[in-house]
Amino acid sequence: SIALLQIAQAHANEMGAAQHRINEINQRVLAGASR
């Protein structure tokens, strides 16, 4: 159904945002470790 597709899309958007935050944190950790 359309509702399920919308839920799946919202979930995918959430996962993408979470992954982006994790990537930013990893970048900061790596930058700090390389100093």
Residue pairs with C-beta under 8 A, 6 or more apart in sequence:
none
